[in-house]
Amino acid sequence: MCALKGVSLFLPLFLLISMIQIIHAAPTQNPGHDNAVAKSQRLGPPGKERSPNWILDFYGDNEYLDTDDKKVFERSLNHLVVGDIQEDLIGAHNQGIFSLHEDYEVGGINHAKDTVIAKAMLKIDNNAWGEVKALKGVDLYIDSGIANVRDEKIPVIVMKLVKGVSLKDTMQYQLAPWDTRLEWLNQAKSLLKKEVVHFAVQNQILHTEFHSYNFLVGGRRISERLVFDIPITEARLVD
């Protein structure tokens, strides 16, 4: 098990986590880091000079991608049967998130279709390679390669589905007064801090892209409406 050691490493992490603010707006593109997505950063051992001194690199930077990292889209995923687009939020580097019509088997392991999603990427580049590496680091990665999506062969990442609902998409949140919304967001933020620290300590990865569509809370769909559990006791990072 990897652990963060030394006050010089823990204190900056604690201060950063303490200052995390969940943005209450529609997702926007993150400023690039050397033209790479600054989503997840790799934490390095204490004692090596960096800026800040406890961050090793950004996923997606050439310095951190090796030859094997750049081969993750070379396979053809002919047995992947992509279904409907799951949400219309298209990021700066993807074409949407899709459900699967059939179960997906890879490496002798069968993944039930309702436990998996497929992210269609715009192209194969540092951002796509870096995202695969980050997903592997937090145990959400299943497979990647070229698949048929809407009659087009494009790079796809197959990943585990994180269950929950987007707080902002629920009717409860949309109809609530601002002070109630803020209370719910603070409940979620407290739980997300724990997950960020867990990833940092256990996997030495620091999640840095925070907005309202990058986390889910416990809830479900009832008919055509999304509802979440009050009080919020579950919150998970999803990107």
C-alpha positions in Angstrom: 0.0 0.0 0.0 1.3 3.4 -0.9 1.1 6.2 1.6 2.0 9.9 1.6 4.8 10.5 4.0 6.2 13.7 5.6 4.6 17.0 6.7 5.9 18.7 3.5 3.6 16.4 1.4 0.6 16.1 3.7 0.2 19.8 4.6 -0.1 21.1 1.0 -2.6 18.3 0.2 -4.6 19.2 3.3 -4.7 22.8 2.4 -5.7 22.1 -1.2 -8.5 19.7 -0.1 -9.7 22.3 2.4 -10.0 24.9 -0.4 -11.9 22.6 -2.9 -15.0 24.4 -4.2 -17.7 22.6 -6.2 -18.6 24.9 -9.0 -22.4 25.4 -9.3 -22.6 26.0 -13.0 -22.7 24.1 -16.3 -19.4 22.4 -17.0 -16.8 24.4 -18.8 -13.6 23.4 -20.5 -10.6 23.3 -18.1 -7.5 25.4 -19.0 -5.0 23.1 -20.6 -1.7 22.1 -19.1 0.8 21.9 -21.9 -2.2 21.3 -24.1 -3.2 18.3 -21.9 -6.3 17.8 -19.8 -5.4 18.7 -16.2 -7.8 16.2 -14.7 -5.7 13.9 -12.6 -2.2 14.5 -11.4 0.4 12.0 -10.3 1.8 12.5 -6.8 5.5 11.8 -6.4 7.6 10.9 -3.4 8.7 13.7 -1.0 12.1 15.3 -1.5 12.1 15.8 -5.2 11.8 19.4 -6.4 8.6 20.1 -8.2 6.2 23.0 -8.4 4.2 22.4 -6.2 6.8 20.1 -4.7 4.3 17.2 -4.1 3.0 16.9 -7.7 5.0 14.8 -10.1 3.2 15.3 -13.3 -0.2 15.6 -15.1 -1.7 12.6 -16.8 -1.5 13.3 -20.5 1.9 14.9 -20.5 4.4 13.2 -22.7 6.9 12.9 -19.9 4.6 10.6 -18.1 3.3 8.4 -21.0 5.4 5.4 -22.0 5.3 3.2 -25.1 2.7 0.8 -23.6 0.4 3.8 -22.6 0.3 4.8 -26.3 -0.8 1.3 -27.4 -4.1 1.2 -25.5 -6.3 2.0 -28.6 -4.6 -0.3 -31.0 -7.1 -3.2 -30.6 -10.4 -3.5 -32.4 -13.4 -3.9 -30.0 -15.5 -5.8 -32.5 -17.6 -7.5 -29.8 -18.5 -4.2 -28.1 -22.2 -3.4 -28.8 -22.7 0.3 -28.0 -26.2 1.4 -27.2 -27.8 4.8 -26.6 -26.0 7.9 -25.6 -26.5 8.2 -21.8 -26.1 11.9 -21.4 -25.8 14.8 -23.8 -22.8 16.4 -22.0 -20.0 16.3 -24.5 -16.6 17.2 -23.0 -13.7 18.9 -24.7 -12.2 15.6 -25.6 -15.1 13.1 -26.0 -18.2 12.6 -28.1 -20.4 11.4 -25.3 -21.0 8.5 -22.9 -22.9 5.5 -24.1 -24.7 2.5 -22.5 -24.1 -1.0 -23.8 -26.8 -3.2 -25.5 -25.0 -6.4 -24.5 -22.7 -7.7 -21.7 -19.0 -7.1 -22.4 -16.4 -9.8 -21.8 -12.6 -9.1 -21.7 -9.8 -11.1 -20.2 -12.1 -13.9 -19.3 -14.3 -11.6 -17.2 -17.9 -10.9 -18.1 -19.2 -7.4 -17.3 -23.0 -7.0 -17.1 -24.2 -4.4 -19.5 -25.8 -2.4 -16.7 -22.5 -2.1 -14.9 -20.5 -0.6 -17.8 -20.4 2.5 -19.9 -18.4 3.5 -23.0 -16.9 6.9 -23.5 -16.4 7.8 -27.2 -13.2 9.9 -27.6 -12.7 12.6 -30.3 -9.3 11.3 -31.3 -6.3 9.3 -30.1 -3.9 11.8 -28.4 -2.3 12.6 -25.1 -5.7 13.4 -23.6 -7.1 10.0 -24.5 -4.0 8.1 -23.4 -3.8 10.1 -20.2 -7.5 9.4 -19.4 -6.9 5.6 -19.7 -3.9 5.8 -17.4 -5.9 7.8 -14.8 -8.8 5.3 -15.0 -6.4 2.4 -14.5 -5.0 4.2 -11.4 -8.4 4.4 -9.7 -9.7 0.9 -10.8 -12.4 2.1 -13.1 -10.8 1.0 -16.4 -12.1 -2.1 -18.3 -10.9 -1.8 -21.9 -10.1 0.5 -24.8 -9.7 0.4 -28.5 -11.5 1.2 -31.8 -15.3 0.4 -31.8 -18.2 1.1 -34.0 -20.3 4.0 -32.6 -23.1 5.4 -34.7 -21.7 3.6 -37.8 -18.3 5.2 -37.3 -15.0 3.6 -36.1 -13.7 5.8 -33.3 -11.6 5.3 -30.1 -13.6 4.2 -27.1 -12.8 3.7 -23.4 -14.9 1.1 -21.7 -15.2 1.7 -17.9 -17.1 0.7 -14.8 -20.3 2.5 -14.2 -20.4 4.6 -11.1 -24.0 4.5 -9.8 -25.8 7.6 -8.6 -27.4 10.8 -9.9 -26.2 14.3 -10.8 -27.4 16.5 -8.0 -28.0 19.4 -10.3 -30.3 17.4 -12.5 -32.7 16.5 -9.8 -36.1 18.3 -9.4 -35.4 18.6 -5.6 -32.3 20.6 -6.3 -33.8 22.7 -9.0 -36.8 23.7 -6.9 -34.9 24.3 -3.6 -34.0 27.7 -2.2 -30.3 28.6 -2.5 -29.5 28.0 1.2 -30.9 24.5 1.0 -28.9 23.9 -2.2 -25.8 25.1 -0.4 -26.4 22.7 2.5 -26.7 19.8 0.1 -23.5 20.8 -1.8 -21.6 21.0 1.5 -22.8 17.5 2.4 -21.5 16.2 -0.9 -18.3 18.2 -0.6 -17.5 16.7 2.7 -17.8 13.2 1.2 -15.8 14.1 -1.9 -12.9 15.4 0.2 -12.6 11.9 1.7 -12.6 10.3 -1.7 -10.0 12.7 -3.0 -7.7 12.0 0.0 -8.3 8.3 -0.4 -7.2 8.4 -4.1 -4.2 10.5 -3.1 -3.1 8.2 -0.3 -3.9 4.8 -1.8 -3.2 5.5 -5.5 -1.1 8.6 -5.3 -3.4 10.4 -7.8 -4.9 13.8 -7.1 -8.2 14.6 -8.8 -8.2 18.3 -9.9 -11.2 18.8 -12.1 -14.3 19.8 -10.0 -17.6 20.8 -11.3 -21.2 19.7 -10.7 -21.3 17.0 -13.4 -18.1 15.3 -12.2 -19.6 13.8 -9.1 -22.7 11.7 -8.4 -24.7 11.3 -5.2 -26.9 8.5 -4.0 -30.3 8.4 -5.8 -32.3 6.9 -8.5 -34.6 7.5 -11.4 -38.4 7.3 -10.7 -40.4 7.4 -13.9 -38.9 10.4 -15.8 -37.5 12.1 -12.7 -34.2 11.9 -10.9 -34.3 12.0 -7.2 -31.5 11.9 -4.6 -31.3 10.6 -1.0 -31.6 13.2 1.7 -29.4 13.6 3.7 -26.6 12.9 1.2 -24.5 10.0 2.5 -23.0 8.9 -0.8 -20.9 11.0 -3.3 -18.5 9.7 -5.9 -16.1 11.3 -8.4 -16.8 10.0 -11.9 -14.3 11.8 -14.2 
